[in-house]
């Protein structure tokens, strides 16, 4: 398993749990507003490779924190690209840790298999935009049908989950928001995240804008008509 980094402690990324975050390198999306290009772009991933963490080092870390941590967040990049993700999570679960998976939802078959084997306790899926606009925002690897399948799969999974959207004023127009409300109708939980233009994968997005606090609160109310719980980060 390729591991590009670890955050030893967080109380924010797994709601209600003390956890660590382990990052996998590489992603099949190219979101212009991504603030972690070092985990996405192949040339930047290659530059980091000498500093990758070995599985042995990671599990030694976990074994020393059995009384300090509740869970592990597996994030990226995009973890579902890793061919040995299932085996990696099995090793985490064998140590009695909870597992939260962060994913872009483009590989529902992987999610389905992990869920069928009861390897996940929480899923967070980024919902970038409305389905027809996905490829225009994240690139040609995005598949509308697979994104929609992942959303329904997660909603029906029976485990804790959240959807997340990073709001960009130039991207999330009123029509897009209406379409996203329909897409996520009936979901349990949505987090609206503030766009940060300081570091972006595509320099053009450095000139784009976040919504104001009031605008974001208004958008949250719009989503609440369709989604049970909507929060702002």
Number of C-alpha atoms within 10 A of each C-alpha: 15 18 20 22 20 17 11 14 14 17 12 10 17 22 14 9 15 16 26 21 20 19 22 26 27 23 20 18 21 19 21 17 25 21 17 13 22 19 23 23 18 14 11 14 19 15 10 15 13 9 11 17 18 14 13 9 10 14 14 11 12 20 12 10 14 13 8 11 19 17 23 26 23 25 21 25 25 24 25 26 18 15 12 12 17 16 12 14 20 17 12 18 18 9 12 12 18 21 22 25 24 24 25 24 26 25 18 22 15 19 22 16 12 16 19 11 10 12 20 20 17 21 25 24 21 19 23 21 23 20 19 12 15 20 17 12 18 18 15 12 12 22 17 15 11 15 22 17 18 22 21 16 17 24 20 10 17 11 13 16 21 21 24 20 20 21 23 19 16 12 17 18 12 11 9 16 18 14 15 20 18 14 18 21 15 14 21 16 19 25 18 19 17 18 21 18 19 11 14 19 19 14 13 11 20 15 10 15 16 18 17 11 11 9 12 18 16 12 18 19 14 15 23 17 13 18 19 13 15 23 15 15 10
